[in-house]
């Protein structure tokens, strides 16, 4: 959760521009914050507190990857 969360937060500012890039930036930011919030589980010894982290990397990140793949496919078509 720690490194993955920070990686997503550091990658988020790269995407600025149109609506799809804004959605990717928001998805990376929200997923990263959820992953970092999931660190509370091991820190407090209550693994139920890790659920936000699981939501961040198991659901939020894959959805953001779909948006990212669509953006890259669109930019590849326009370049070719």
C-alpha positions as CSV (number, residue, x, y, z in Angstrom):
1,X,0.0,0.0,0.0
2,X,2.8,2.4,0.9
3,X,4.9,2.4,-2.3
4,X,2.0,1.8,-4.7
5,X,-0.1,4.6,-3.1
6,X,2.8,7.1,-3.4
7,X,3.6,5.9,-7.0
8,X,0.0,6.7,-8.0
9,X,0.0,10.1,-6.3
10,X,3.3,11.0,-8.0
11,X,2.1,9.9,-11.4
12,X,-1.2,11.8,-11.2
13,X,0.1,15.3,-12.0
14,X,1.5,14.0,-15.3
15,X,-2.1,13.9,-16.7
16,X,-3.4,17.4,-17.1
17,X,-5.4,18.6,-20.1
18,X,-8.7,17.4,-21.5
19,X,-11.5,15.6,-19.8
20,X,-10.1,12.1,-20.1
21,X,-6.7,13.2,-18.6
22,X,-8.5,14.9,-15.8
23,X,-10.4,11.6,-15.1
24,X,-7.2,9.7,-15.1
25,X,-5.6,12.2,-12.7
26,X,-8.6,12.0,-10.4
27,X,-8.5,8.2,-10.5
28,X,-4.9,8.0,-9.7
29,X,-5.2,10.5,-6.9
30,X,-8.2,8.8,-5.3
31,X,-6.7,5.3,-5.7
32,X,-3.4,6.5,-4.2
33,X,-5.1,8.1,-1.3
34,X,-7.2,5.0,-0.6
35,X,-4.0,2.8,-0.7
36,X,-2.3,5.1,1.8
37,X,-5.4,5.0,4.0
38,X,-5.2,1.2,4.0
39,X,-2.0,1.5,5.9
40,X,-4.1,2.1,9.0
41,X,-4.9,-1.6,9.1
42,X,-1.5,-2.9,9.9
43,X,-0.6,0.2,11.9
44,X,-3.5,-0.3,14.3
45,X,-3.7,-4.1,14.2
46,X,-7.2,-4.1,12.8
47,X,-7.2,-5.5,9.3
48,X,-10.7,-4.2,8.6
49,X,-9.1,-0.8,8.3
50,X,-7.1,-2.0,5.3
51,X,-10.3,-2.3,3.2
52,X,-9.8,1.2,1.6
53,X,-6.4,0.1,0.4
54,X,-7.9,-3.0,-1.2
55,X,-10.6,-0.9,-2.9
56,X,-7.8,1.5,-4.2
57,X,-5.6,-1.1,-5.8
58,X,-8.2,-3.8,-6.7
59,X,-10.9,-1.6,-8.1
60,X,-9.8,2.0,-8.5
61,X,-6.5,1.3,-10.2
62,X,-7.8,-1.2,-12.8
63,X,-10.6,1.3,-13.8
64,X,-8.1,4.0,-14.1
65,X,-5.9,1.7,-16.3
66,X,-8.9,1.2,-18.7
67,X,-9.1,5.0,-19.0
68,X,-5.4,5.3,-19.6
69,X,-5.5,2.6,-22.2
70,X,-8.2,4.4,-24.1
71,X,-6.3,7.6,-23.9
72,X,-3.1,6.0,-25.2
73,X,-5.0,4.2,-28.0
74,X,-6.6,7.5,-29.1
75,X,-3.2,9.3,-29.1
76,X,-1.6,6.4,-31.1
77,X,-4.3,6.6,-33.7
78,X,-3.9,10.4,-34.1
79,X,-0.1,10.0,-34.4
80,X,-0.3,7.3,-37.0
